[in-house]
Amino acid sequence: MKDSLKVGIKYQHKFTVPKSKTVPNLYPESEEFKIMPEVFATGYLVGFLEWACILAIKPHLDWPNEQSVGTHINVSHEAATPVGHEVTASVELIKIEGKKLTFNVEARDSVDVISKGVHERFIINKEKFDNKVKEKKLN
């Protein structure tokens, strides 16, 4: 971690919702999902919020040797966003406890706040993390 990683870092990230990020595409194996509305899926929304947090702190890490992984998410999904609409994630780093980072997160489309909540990430050493995953695969 660089000295520049401090509470108060803010970031906004924009994304236009494609058909591939809608509920029917979340789990193609699921017949139930296939018949649901073509709106931004909660699973993809969570990934979008994580992406914004990663981009917020990337300049403050020894990237790519240092990265971060999501460890907790507590967010609402308050409104549906159709294909073609732009969503904006606004994130703010509100707490640093060693390698644990806590963010306030919010997403909105052109009409509504679609999500708000808290997300936690943990800074990892990529090589050590990959080695632990390799060990786990052997078990």
Steps between C-alpha positions, in 0.01 A plus 500: 500500500620845417486787749239661275239238600290705740145527627300739285601370157198535270440361155221490241471237232249492213372201303227452240295189571523247213261210451777264621476649853127439547327245721439239224878491439606464863487121503426368152453155656198627695163467329360734768741782415443458124138615527561794734502868392795635298623747760841553664549192719584539868797266457646724231418811704710362785788439260462854364527646852808286566654619173456864605669431835790323327548796266484742795794341681705359212728809477570464872618138485812336362290373209497223377701341784250640750132463423181486701225244537144553615426357843159645586218682324181642646309689233145560392369463146218752498408557136515318168730629225421404140750414228666805348480717809818636655570427865742695716667356809623746761731350762685644797765336715377562855718274716841333487579231758836353403429333166121513540332783310139614544311698236167677484354415159212633297381442145245693299360496151360805320177480700556332838745413771520128429731388780667615819691338778840393627772286345816361662816396317827350618839580350688189390838408364402343165775236498426382856128494429547298181721252686232446767242438229733245333539320835124490544453347156720209609270415792 
